[in-house]
Each structure stands twice: as structure tokens, then as C-alpha cells.
Amino acid sequence: EWLVSPMIDAGATAGDEVRLSFAHKLDIDSQTDVTLAVMVSADGGETWTEAWVLPLNDANGSDDIGPETRMLDLSLWLAGAANARVAFRITGSDSYALQSWQIDDVLLLSYDEG
């Protein structure tokens, strides 16, 4: 499942740090195989790149997460991108075990490095 942002004009951020901040909470049953990811696109959604991945499985003890806040540096992909998009993606082999992935307080921030 994907949750995709509208188009974001980050064209004026060339040379800046571009960061994504979001709060999230995952409610999941243990003993499952689920992967959370933040995807980025600099071309309006034609192509996507994984910017952050969190695999949860039996080996690393699938349990609830959060609530917690994450800050990701997306400069490599989105600095200067006039047609940027950000997406939250969840995949897995046992969607029955997933109760919810709640995402809130999403901010795309730009910091002048100069």
C-alpha cells in the first residue's frame, strides 16, 4: 500500500539540505514479515527510490513501533527537484497481521547550507 504526496516544487532548494520529518506509529502482531519504506521521486512519480527502509520480521522481533518521530535527509534525491513527491509504502507477506501504520505531522524542510 502507498500513501503519496501531491507534487512538491523543491526547485528553489538546489544546494540546500532537504529533510523529511514525520511522526508514526505501527500496530502489528508479532511473528510477521512487513517492510516500511519512505519513497522519493524527483520526476513527479515516474520513478521512485527507497530513501528509508525498515524491515520487520521474526528475526528482529516484529512488534509495535512508536509513536516516534523520524527525520530523514532527502537532499540527495530532492534538492532542486521541481516535481518532487514523497510516499510512504508498506509491504509484506502477511497483511492480516498489520493493524495500522499511522503517519502524522509530515513536514518537508529546507535548510540553507551556505
N, CA, C and O atoms as a Tinker XYZ file with bonds, in Angstrom:
   456  protein
     1  N      0.829000   -1.170000    0.000000    73     2
     2  CA     0.000000    0.000000    0.000000    64     1     3
     3  C      0.880000    1.242000    0.000000    63     2     4     5
     4  O      1.935000    1.266000    0.634000    81     3
     5  N      0.443000    2.262000   -0.709000    73     3     6
     6  CA     1.184000    3.516000   -0.821000    64     5     7
     7  C      0.316000    4.694000   -0.369000    63     6     8     9
     8  O     -0.893000    4.715000   -0.601000    81     7
     9  N      0.948000    5.661000    0.273000    73     7    10
    10  CA     0.356000    6.959000    0.575000    64     9    11
    11  C      1.281000    7.976000   -0.076000    63    10    12    13
    12  O      2.422000    8.136000    0.357000    81    11
    13  N      0.806000    8.667000   -1.112000    73    11    14
    14  CA     1.658000    9.513000   -1.949000    64    13    15
    15  C      1.285000   10.987000   -1.779000    63    14    16    17
    16  O      0.108000   11.346000   -1.758000    81    15
    17  N      2.297000   11.816000   -1.659000    73    15    18
    18  CA     2.088000   13.257000   -1.525000    64    17    19
    19  C      1.671000   13.861000   -2.852000    63    18    20    21
    20  O      1.895000   13.265000   -3.906000    81    19
    21  N      1.068000   15.036000   -2.809000    73    19    22
    22  CA     0.888000   15.795000   -4.048000    64    21    23
    23  C      2.262000   16.266000   -4.536000    63    22    24    25
    24  O      3.255000   16.125000   -3.822000    81    23
    25  N      2.318000   16.819000   -5.738000    73    23    26
    26  CA     3.555000   17.339000   -6.287000    64    25    27
    27  C      4.078000   18.474000   -5.401000    63    26    28    29
    28  O      3.312000   19.314000   -4.928000    81    27
    29  N      5.401000   18.482000   -5.187000    73    27    30
    30  CA     6.060000   19.493000   -4.369000    64    29    31
    31  C      7.112000   20.185000   -5.228000    63    30    32    33
    32  O      7.956000   19.519000   -5.828000    81    31
    33  N      7.073000   21.505000   -5.292000    73    31    34
    34  CA     8.088000   22.253000   -6.031000    64    33    35
    35  C      9.245000   22.570000   -5.086000    63    34    36    37
    36  O      9.176000   23.517000   -4.302000    81    35
    37  N     10.309000   21.767000   -5.168000    73    35    38
    38  CA    11.506000   21.978000   -4.351000    64    37    39
    39  C     12.628000   22.566000   -5.205000    63    38    40    41
    40  O     13.803000   22.460000   -4.852000    81    39
    41  N     12.263000   23.183000   -6.325000    73    39    42
    42  CA    13.243000   23.726000   -7.255000    64    41    43
    43  C     14.155000   24.772000   -6.645000    63    42    44    45
    44  O     15.309000   24.892000   -7.055000    81    43
    45  N     13.671000   25.526000   -5.684000    73    43    46
    46  CA    14.475000   26.583000   -5.069000    64    45    47
    47  C     15.421000   26.053000   -4.001000    63    46    48    49
    48  O     16.125000   26.837000   -3.364000    81    47
    49  N     15.453000   24.738000   -3.791000    73    47    50
    50  CA    16.281000   24.166000   -2.722000    64    49    51
    51  C     17.618000   23.638000   -3.229000    63    50    52    53
    52  O     18.330000   22.975000   -2.475000    81    51
    53  N     17.982000   23.906000   -4.476000    73    51    54
    54  CA    19.261000   23.424000   -5.012000    64    53    55
    55  C     20.393000   23.895000   -4.101000    63    54    56    57
    56  O     20.490000   25.082000   -3.790000    81    55
    57  N     21.238000   22.977000   -3.680000    73    55    58
    58  CA    22.342000   23.293000   -2.783000    64    57    59
    59  C     21.966000   23.298000   -1.313000    63    58    60    61
    60  O     22.838000   23.459000   -0.458000    81    59
    61  N     20.704000   23.127000   -1.002000    73    59    62
    62  CA    20.248000   23.112000    0.394000    64    61    63
    63  C     20.098000   21.679000    0.890000    63    62    64    65
    64  O     20.105000   20.731000    0.104000    81    63
    65  N     19.963000   21.538000    2.199000    73    63    66
    66  CA    19.567000   20.265000    2.783000    64    65    67
    67  C     18.045000   20.185000    2.735000    63    66    68    69
    68  O     17.355000   21.134000    3.108000    81    67
    69  N     17.531000   19.060000    2.279000    73    67    70
    70  CA    16.086000   18.825000    2.260000    64    69    71
    71  C     15.814000   17.646000    3.196000    63    70    72    73
    72  O     16.337000   16.548000    3.005000    81    71
    73  N     14.996000   17.895000    4.195000    73    71    74
    74  CA    14.714000   16.856000    5.188000    64    73    75
    75  C     13.218000   16.615000    5.315000    63    74    76    77
    76  O     12.402000   17.527000    5.184000    81    75
    77  N     12.892000   15.369000    5.571000    73    75    78
    78  CA    11.514000   14.961000    5.820000    64    77    79
    79  C     11.389000   14.607000    7.290000    63    78    80    81
    80  O     12.156000   13.795000    7.808000    81    79
    81  N     10.428000   15.212000    7.955000    73    79    82
    82  CA    10.121000   14.883000    9.340000    64    81    83
    83  C      8.709000   14.321000    9.378000    63    82    84    85
    84  O      7.799000   14.870000    8.757000    81    83
    85  N      8.528000   13.225000   10.107000    73    83    86
    86  CA     7.189000   12.658000   10.274000    64    85    87
    87  C      7.109000   11.868000   11.569000    63    86    88    89
    88  O      8.094000   11.294000   12.034000    81    87
    89  N      5.924000   11.856000   12.133000    73    87    90
    90  CA     5.636000   11.022000   13.297000    64    89    91
    91  C      4.907000    9.785000   12.791000    63    90    92    93
    92  O      4.109000    9.859000   11.857000    81    91
    93  N      5.190000    8.647000   13.418000    73    91    94
    94  CA     4.473000    7.435000   13.004000    64    93    95
    95  C      4.328000    6.462000   14.158000    63    94    96    97
    96  O      5.064000    6.495000   15.144000    81    95
    97  N      3.346000    5.600000   13.985000    73    95    98
    98  CA     3.053000    4.546000   14.957000    64    97    99
    99  C      2.582000    3.332000   14.182000    63    98   100   101
   100  O      1.713000    3.435000   13.316000    81    99
   101  N      3.153000    2.188000   14.493000    73    99   102
   102  CA     2.799000    0.938000   13.826000    64   101   103
   103  C      2.201000   -0.020000   14.839000    63   102   104   105
   104  O      2.807000   -0.313000   15.870000    81   103
   105  N      1.010000   -0.500000   14.537000    73   103   106
   106  CA     0.367000   -1.533000   15.347000    64   105   107
   107  C      0.356000   -2.806000   14.520000    63   106   108   109
   108  O     -0.273000   -2.872000   13.464000    81   107
   109  N      1.058000   -3.814000   15.013000    73   107   110
   110  CA     1.230000   -5.046000   14.244000    64   109   111
   111  C      1.307000   -6.222000   15.198000    63   110   112   113
   112  O      1.778000   -6.086000   16.327000    81   111
   113  N      0.847000   -7.364000   14.747000    73   111   114
   114  CA     1.013000   -8.589000   15.521000    64   113   115
   115  C      2.441000   -9.083000   15.357000    63   114   116   117
   116  O      3.064000   -8.848000   14.321000    81   115
   117  N      2.957000   -9.753000   16.350000    73   115   118
   118  CA     4.307000  -10.294000   16.249000    64   117   119
   119  C      4.317000  -11.476000   15.272000    63   118   120   121
   120  O      3.271000  -11.953000   14.831000    81   119
   121  N      5.507000  -11.921000   14.956000    73   119   122
   122  CA     5.691000  -13.052000   14.038000    64   121   123
   123  C      5.142000  -12.760000   12.647000    63   122   124   125
   124  O      4.324000  -13.517000   12.124000    81   123
   125  N      5.587000  -11.676000   12.061000    73   123   126
   126  CA     5.129000  -11.315000   10.728000    64   125   127
   127  C      6.290000  -10.791000    9.898000    63   126   128   129
   128  O      7.393000  -10.606000   10.413000    81   127
   129  N      6.048000  -10.555000    8.629000    73   127   130
   130  CA     7.064000  -10.070000    7.696000    64   129   131
   131  C      6.512000   -8.840000    6.989000    63   130   132   133
   132  O      5.745000   -8.955000    6.033000    81   131
   133  N      6.908000   -7.657000    7.465000    73   131   134
   134  CA     6.412000   -6.389000    6.933000    64   133   135
   135  C      7.597000   -5.451000    6.741000    63   134   136   137
   136  O      8.535000   -5.462000    7.539000    81   135
   137  N      7.559000   -4.636000    5.685000    73   135   138
   138  CA     8.594000   -3.640000    5.446000    64   137   139
   139  C      7.951000   -2.270000    5.299000    63   138   140   141
   140  O      7.032000   -2.086000    4.501000    81   139
   141  N      8.442000   -1.311000    6.076000    73   139   142
   142  CA     8.028000    0.079000    5.962000    64   141   143
   143  C      9.074000    0.801000    5.123000    63   142   144   145
   144  O     10.266000    0.507000    5.224000    81   143
   145  N      8.630000    1.751000    4.290000    73   143   146
   146  CA     9.588000    2.490000    3.467000    64   145   147
   147  C      9.085000    3.898000    3.193000    63   146   148   149
   148  O      7.883000    4.145000    3.110000    81   147
   149  N     10.038000    4.812000    3.056000    73   147   150
   150  CA     9.769000    6.138000    2.518000    64   149   151
   151  C     10.390000    6.155000    1.131000    63   150   152   153
   152  O     11.580000    5.891000    0.960000    81   151
   153  N      9.563000    6.470000    0.150000    73   151   154
   154  CA     9.990000    6.514000   -1.244000    64   153   155
   155  C     10.043000    7.970000   -1.692000    63   154   156   157
   156  O      9.264000    8.797000   -1.217000    81   155
   157  N     10.965000    8.285000   -2.609000    73   155   158
   158  CA    11.064000    9.650000   -3.127000    64   157   159
   159  C     11.098000    9.604000   -4.650000    63   158   160   161
   160  O     11.586000    8.649000   -5.255000    81   159
   161  N     10.569000   10.659000   -5.245000    73   159   162
   162  CA    10.589000   10.815000   -6.692000    64   161   163
   163  C     10.919000   12.268000   -7.011000    63   162   164   165
   164  O     10.337000   13.182000   -6.427000    81   163
   165  N     11.845000   12.481000   -7.929000    73   163   166
   166  CA    12.198000   13.833000   -8.372000    64   165   167
   167  C     11.557000   14.166000   -9.708000    63   166   168   169
   168  O     11.727000   15.271000  -10.223000    81   167
   169  N     10.815000   13.205000  -10.277000    73   167   170
   170  CA    10.221000   13.404000  -11.605000    64   169   171
   171  C      8.700000   13.262000  -11.600000    63   170   172   173
   172  O      8.112000   12.795000  -12.575000    81   171
   173  N      8.075000   13.662000  -10.509000    73   171   174
   174  CA     6.623000   13.661000  -10.440000    64   173   175
   175  C      5.994000   12.311000  -10.225000    63   174   176   177
   176  O      4.775000   12.179000  -10.339000    81   175
   177  N      6.785000   11.299000   -9.916000    73   175   178
   178  CA     6.240000    9.965000   -9.658000    64   177   179
   179  C      6.463000    8.964000  -10.778000    63   178   180   181
   180  O      5.966000    7.839000  -10.713000    81   179
   181  N      7.200000    9.357000  -11.796000    73   179   182
   182  CA     7.513000    8.410000  -12.884000    64   181   183
   183  C      8.428000    7.302000  -12.387000    63   182   184   185
   184  O      8.232000    6.132000  -12.716000    81   183
   185  N      9.437000    7.675000  -11.588000    73   183   186
   186  CA    10.353000    6.701000  -10.993000    64   185   187
   187  C     10.455000    6.977000   -9.497000    63   186   188   189
   188  O     10.320000    8.117000   -9.052000    81   187
   189  N     10.695000    5.919000   -8.729000    73   187   190
   190  CA    10.753000    6.018000   -7.270000    64   189   191
   191  C     12.034000    5.381000   -6.753000    63   190   192   193
   192  O     12.542000    4.417000   -7.327000    81   191
   193  N     12.552000    5.938000   -5.651000    73   191   194
   194  CA    13.748000    5.418000   -4.988000    64   193   195
   195  C     13.449000    5.265000   -3.505000    63   194   196   197
   196  O     12.800000    6.121000   -2.904000    81   195
   197  N     13.923000    4.174000   -2.915000    73   195   198
   198  CA    13.771000    3.984000   -1.473000    64   197   199
   199  C     14.761000    4.894000   -0.756000    63   198   200   201
   200  O     15.969000    4.784000   -0.963000    81   199
   201  N     14.257000    5.789000    0.081000    73   199   202
   202  CA    15.118000    6.675000    0.860000    64   201   203
   203  C     15.311000    6.157000    2.283000    63   202   204   205
   204  O     16.304000    6.481000    2.935000    81   203
   205  N     14.375000    5.365000    2.759000    73   203   206
   206  CA    14.432000    4.791000    4.105000    64   205   207
   207  C     13.645000    3.491000    4.095000    63   206   208   209
   208  O     12.532000    3.436000    3.572000    81   207
   209  N     14.220000    2.454000    4.668000    73   207   210
   210  CA    13.565000    1.148000    4.717000    64   209   211
   211  C     13.723000    0.570000    6.123000    63   210   212   213
   212  O     14.805000    0.609000    6.710000    81   211
   213  N     12.628000    0.037000    6.644000    73   211   214
   214  CA    12.654000   -0.629000    7.941000    64   213   215
   215  C     11.967000   -1.986000    7.809000    63   214   216   217
   216  O     10.739000   -2.068000    7.852000    81   215
   217  N     12.763000   -3.059000    7.647000    73   215   218
   218  CA    12.159000   -4.397000    7.581000    64   217   219
   219  C     11.852000   -4.913000    8.989000    63   218   220   221
   220  O     12.659000   -4.777000    9.908000    81   219
   221  N     10.694000   -5.494000    9.130000    73   219   222
   222  CA    10.285000   -6.108000   10.392000    64   221   223
   223  C      9.948000   -7.562000   10.121000    63   222   224   225
   224  O      9.112000   -7.869000    9.271000    81   223
   225  N     10.606000   -8.455000   10.851000    73   223   226
   226  CA    10.335000   -9.880000   10.651000    64   225   227
   227  C     10.622000  -10.642000   11.933000    63   226   228   229
   228  O     10.977000  -10.058000   12.957000    81   227
   229  N     10.461000  -11.956000   11.860000    73   227   230
   230  CA    10.659000  -12.778000   13.049000    64   229   231
   231  C     12.059000  -12.618000   13.623000    63   230   232   233
   232  O     12.239000  -12.673000   14.839000    81   231
   233  N     13.057000  -12.418000   12.754000    73   231   234
   234  CA    14.446000  -12.340000   13.203000    64   233   235
   235  C     14.711000  -11.091000   14.039000    63   234   236   237
   236  O     15.518000  -11.128000   14.968000    81   235
   237  N     14.039000   -9.986000   13.719000    73   235   238
   238  CA    14.296000   -8.769000   14.501000    64   237   239
   239  C     13.128000   -8.411000   15.417000    63   238   240   241
   240  O     13.031000   -7.279000   15.891000    81   239
   241  N     12.251000   -9.368000   15.663000    73   239   242
   242  CA    11.194000   -9.192000   16.653000    64   241   243
   243  C     10.123000   -8.198000   16.266000    63   242   244   245
   244  O     10.054000   -7.104000   16.826000    81   243
   245  N      9.292000   -8.567000   15.321000    73   243   246
   246  CA     8.203000   -7.685000   14.881000    64   245   247
   247  C      7.329000   -7.305000   16.053000    63   246   248   249
   248  O      6.705000   -8.161000   16.680000    81   247
   249  N      7.287000   -6.040000   16.341000    73   247   250
   250  CA     6.463000   -5.522000   17.420000    64   249   251
   251  C      5.954000   -4.147000   17.026000    63   250   252   253
   252  O      6.355000   -3.589000   16.004000    81   251
   253  N      5.077000   -3.615000   17.839000    73   251   254
   254  CA     4.589000   -2.265000   17.608000    64   253   255
   255  C      5.754000   -1.276000   17.651000    63   254   256   257
   256  O      6.759000   -1.512000   18.322000    81   255
   257  N      5.605000   -0.170000   16.928000    73   255   258
   258  CA     6.600000    0.896000   16.909000    64   257   259
   259  C      5.913000    2.194000   17.288000    63   258   260   261
   260  O      4.803000    2.485000   16.841000    81   259
   261  N      6.588000    2.961000   18.114000    73   259   262
   262  CA     6.159000    4.324000   18.389000    64   261   263
   263  C      5.034000    4.444000   19.378000    63   262   264   265
   264  O      4.648000    3.494000   20.060000    81   263
   265  N      4.525000    5.658000   19.427000    73   263   266
   266  CA     4.777000    6.729000   18.467000    64   265   267
   267  C      6.198000    7.275000   18.587000    63   266   268   269
   268  O      6.755000    7.385000   19.680000    81   267
   269  N      6.767000    7.615000   17.425000    73   267   270
   270  CA     8.097000    8.202000   17.367000    64   269   271
   271  C      8.180000    9.136000   16.169000    63   270   272   273
   272  O      7.386000    9.038000   15.233000    81   271
   273  N      9.143000   10.035000   16.209000    73   271   274
   274  CA     9.364000   10.969000   15.103000    64   273   275
   275  C     10.660000   10.614000   14.402000    63   274   276   277
   276  O     11.672000   10.338000   15.045000    81   275
   277  N     10.619000   10.624000   13.081000    73   275   278
   278  CA    11.798000   10.358000   12.251000    64   277   279
   279  C     12.158000   11.612000   11.479000    63   278   280   281
   280  O     11.281000   12.382000   11.086000    81   279
   281  N     13.449000   11.817000   11.261000    73   279   282
   282  CA    13.947000   12.908000   10.423000    64   281   283
   283  C     14.895000   12.268000    9.408000    63   282   284   285
   284  O     15.901000   11.663000    9.778000    81   283
   285  N     14.561000   12.410000    8.134000    73   283   286
   286  CA    15.347000   11.800000    7.060000    64   285   287
   287  C     15.933000   12.877000    6.162000    63   286   288   289
   288  O     15.246000   13.837000    5.813000    81   287
   289  N     17.185000   12.726000    5.790000    73   287   290
   290  CA    17.834000   13.639000    4.857000    64   289   291
   291  C     17.539000   13.156000    3.438000    63   290   292   293
   292  O     18.014000   12.095000    3.031000    81   291
   293  N     16.760000   13.929000    2.689000    73   291   294
   294  CA    16.379000   13.573000    1.321000    64   293   295
   295  C     17.102000   14.434000    0.286000    63   294   296   297
   296  O     16.724000   14.443000   -0.886000    81   295
   297  N     18.137000   15.156000    0.711000    73   295   298
   298  CA    18.847000   16.091000   -0.167000    64   297   299
   299  C     19.363000   15.422000   -1.439000    63   298   300   301
   300  O     19.264000   15.996000   -2.523000    81   299
   301  N     19.900000   14.240000   -1.318000    73   299   302
   302  CA    20.467000   13.525000   -2.463000    64   301   303
   303  C     19.462000   13.392000   -3.603000    63   302   304   305
   304  O     19.833000   13.451000   -4.775000    81   303
   305  N     18.205000   13.215000   -3.260000    73   303   306
   306  CA    17.184000   12.967000   -4.272000    64   305   307
   307  C     16.325000   14.186000   -4.611000    63   306   308   309
   308  O     15.914000   14.352000   -5.759000    81   307
   309  N     16.054000   15.033000   -3.627000    73   307   310
   310  CA    15.038000   16.069000   -3.833000    64   309   311
   311  C     15.549000   17.505000   -3.902000    63   310   312   313
   312  O     14.803000   18.384000   -4.333000    81   311
   313  N     16.788000   17.781000   -3.498000    73   311   314
   314  CA    17.292000   19.162000   -3.548000    64   313   315
   315  C     17.269000   19.648000   -4.991000    63   314   316   317
   316  O     17.907000   19.060000   -5.865000    81   315
   317  N     16.536000   20.716000   -5.231000    73   315   318
   318  CA    16.442000   21.306000   -6.563000    64   317   319
   319  C     15.406000   20.669000   -7.474000    63   318   320   321
   320  O     15.281000   21.071000   -8.631000    81   319
   321  N     14.661000   19.687000   -6.983000    73   319   322
   322  CA    13.671000   18.983000   -7.810000    64   321   323
   323  C     12.366000   19.775000   -7.882000    63   322   324   325
   324  O     11.720000   20.007000   -6.860000    81   323
   325  N     11.985000   20.184000   -9.074000    73   323   326
   326  CA    10.760000   20.980000   -9.253000    64   325   327
   327  C      9.501000   20.128000   -9.213000    63   326   328   329
   328  O      8.407000   20.652000   -9.000000    81   327
   329  N      9.639000   18.817000   -9.416000    73   327   330
   330  CA     8.482000   17.910000   -9.435000    64   329   331
   331  C      8.668000   16.782000   -8.426000    63   330   332   333
   332  O      8.580000   15.606000   -8.779000    81   331
   333  N      8.923000   17.138000   -7.180000    73   331   334
   334  CA     9.197000   16.150000   -6.144000    64   333   335
   335  C      7.912000   15.550000   -5.591000    63   334   336   337
   336  O      6.866000   16.196000   -5.536000    81   335
   337  N      8.031000   14.300000   -5.186000    73   335   338
   338  CA     6.948000   13.626000   -4.460000    64   337   339
   339  C      7.580000   12.727000   -3.407000    63   338   340   341
   340  O      8.695000   12.234000   -3.574000    81   339
   341  N      6.846000   12.525000   -2.325000    73   339   342
   342  CA     7.262000   11.642000   -1.244000    64   341   343
   343  C      6.129000   10.654000   -1.009000    63   342   344   345
   344  O      4.955000   11.017000   -1.077000    81   343
   345  N      6.488000    9.404000   -0.733000    73   343   346
   346  CA     5.458000    8.391000   -0.489000    64   345   347
   347  C      5.865000    7.523000    0.697000    63   346   348   349
   348  O      7.047000    7.289000    0.947000    81   347
   349  N      4.862000    7.058000    1.411000    73   347   350
   350  CA     5.043000    6.070000    2.466000    64   349   351
   351  C      4.508000    4.753000    1.919000    63   350   352   353
   352  O      3.386000    4.694000    1.415000    81   351
   353  N      5.321000    3.687000    2.020000    73   351   354
   354  CA     4.930000    2.391000    1.451000    64   353   355
   355  C      5.069000    1.301000    2.517000    63   354   356   357
   356  O      6.031000    1.279000    3.285000    81   355
   357  N      4.101000    0.415000    2.541000    73   355   358
   358  CA     4.175000   -0.748000    3.424000    64   357   359
   359  C      3.920000   -1.989000    2.585000    63   358   360   361
   360  O      2.962000   -2.047000    1.815000    81   359
   361  N      4.779000   -2.970000    2.742000    73   359   362
   362  CA     4.642000   -4.225000    2.009000    64   361   363
   363  C      4.872000   -5.377000    2.979000    63   362   364   365
   364  O      5.431000   -5.192000    4.060000    81   363
   365  N      4.439000   -6.550000    2.585000    73   363   366
   366  CA     4.675000   -7.716000    3.414000    64   365   367
   367  C      3.904000   -8.925000    2.937000    63   366   368   369
   368  O      2.993000   -8.828000    2.116000    81   367
   369  N      4.291000  -10.056000    3.469000    73   367   370
   370  CA     3.660000  -11.307000    3.071000    64   369   371
   371  C      2.457000  -11.658000    3.942000    63   370   372   373
   372  O      1.718000  -12.595000    3.642000    81   371
   373  N      2.266000  -10.902000    5.017000    73   371   374
   374  CA     1.170000  -11.227000    5.937000    64   373   375
   375  C      0.420000   -9.954000    6.310000    63   374   376   377
   376  O      0.533000   -9.471000    7.437000    81   375
   377  N     -0.344000   -9.411000    5.368000    73   375   378
   378  CA    -1.062000   -8.167000    5.635000    64   377   379
   379  C     -2.134000   -8.350000    6.712000    63   378   380   381
   380  O     -2.577000   -7.365000    7.303000    81   379
   381  N     -2.554000   -9.573000    6.976000    73   379   382
   382  CA    -3.541000   -9.830000    8.023000    64   381   383
   383  C     -3.011000   -9.405000    9.395000    63   382   384   385
   384  O     -3.776000   -8.983000   10.262000    81   383
   385  N     -1.684000   -9.522000    9.581000    73   383   386
   386  CA    -1.079000   -9.197000   10.871000    64   385   387
   387  C     -0.955000   -7.693000   11.092000    63   386   388   389
   388  O     -0.762000   -7.253000   12.225000    81   387
   389  N     -1.061000   -6.899000   10.032000    73   387   390
   390  CA    -0.947000   -5.450000   10.151000    64   389   391
   391  C     -2.264000   -4.866000   10.631000    63   390   392   393
   392  O     -3.304000   -5.057000   10.001000    81   391
   393  N     -2.213000   -4.155000   11.747000    73   391   394
   394  CA    -3.415000   -3.500000   12.243000    64   393   395
   395  C     -3.490000   -2.072000   11.733000    63   394   396   397
   396  O     -4.542000   -1.652000   11.249000    81   395
   397  N     -2.382000   -1.297000   11.828000    73   395   398
   398  CA    -2.369000    0.058000   11.270000    64   397   399
   399  C     -0.946000    0.614000   11.263000    63   398   400   401
   400  O     -0.113000    0.260000   12.098000    81   399
   401  N     -0.697000    1.496000   10.294000    73   399   402
   402  CA     0.513000    2.328000   10.292000    64   401   403
   403  C      0.003000    3.755000   10.224000    63   402   404   405
   404  O     -0.474000    4.205000    9.183000    81   403
   405  N      0.106000    4.454000   11.324000    73   403   406
   406  CA    -0.394000    5.819000   11.423000    64   405   407
   407  C      0.747000    6.796000   11.196000    63   406   408   409
   408  O      1.794000    6.697000   11.835000    81   407
   409  N      0.541000    7.748000   10.277000    73   407   410
   410  CA     1.558000    8.738000    9.915000    64   409   411
   411  C      0.953000   10.117000   10.133000    63   410   412   413
   412  O     -0.176000   10.379000    9.718000    81   411
   413  N      1.712000   11.001000   10.787000    73   411   414
   414  CA     1.191000   12.317000   11.134000    64   413   415
   415  C      2.327000   13.334000   11.134000    63   414   416   417
   416  O      3.502000   12.966000   11.096000    81   415
   417  N      1.969000   14.612000   11.176000    73   415   418
   418  CA     2.931000   15.711000   11.315000    64   417   419
   419  C      4.034000   15.641000   10.262000    63   418   420   421
   420  O      5.217000   15.747000   10.586000    81   419
   421  N      3.647000   15.465000    9.015000    73   419   422
   422  CA     4.605000   15.349000    7.916000    64   421   423
   423  C      5.065000   16.737000    7.488000    63   422   424   425
   424  O      4.247000   17.595000    7.156000    81   423
   425  N      6.388000   16.953000    7.496000    73   423   426
   426  CA     6.977000   18.228000    7.094000    64   425   427
   427  C      8.142000   17.972000    6.140000    63   426   428   429
   428  O      8.968000   17.094000    6.388000    81   427
   429  N      8.208000   18.727000    5.068000    73   427   430
   430  CA     9.374000   18.727000    4.199000    64   429   431
   431  C     10.070000   20.057000    4.427000    63   430   432   433
   432  O      9.510000   21.118000    4.151000    81   431
   433  N     11.297000   19.993000    4.934000    73   431   434
   434  CA    12.022000   21.172000    5.374000    64   433   435
   435  C     13.256000   21.404000    4.526000    63   434   436   437
   436  O     13.878000   20.452000    4.054000    81   435
   437  N     13.611000   22.655000    4.332000    73   435   438
   438  CA    14.803000   23.020000    3.582000    64   437   439
   439  C     15.706000   23.876000    4.461000    63   438   440   441
   440  O     15.256000   24.844000    5.075000    81   439
   441  N     16.998000   23.506000    4.516000    73   439   442
   442  CA    17.973000   24.257000    5.291000    64   441   443
   443  C     19.072000   24.737000    4.364000    63   442   444   445
   444  O     19.664000   23.948000    3.628000    81   443
   445  N     19.346000   26.036000    4.400000    73   443   446
   446  CA    20.408000   26.622000    3.594000    64   445   447
   447  C     21.756000   26.215000    4.175000    63   446   448   449
   448  O     22.075000   26.555000    5.315000    81   447
   449  N     22.550000   25.484000    3.389000    73   447   450
   450  CA    23.859000   25.028000    3.870000    64   449   451
   451  C     24.915000   26.124000    3.769000    63   450   452   453
   452  O     26.028000   25.957000    4.268000    81   451
   453  N     24.579000   27.242000    3.128000    73   451   454
   454  CA    25.565000   28.313000    2.918000    64   453   455
   455  C     25.563000   29.236000    4.041000    63   454   456
   456  O     26.326000   30.203000    4.046000    81   455
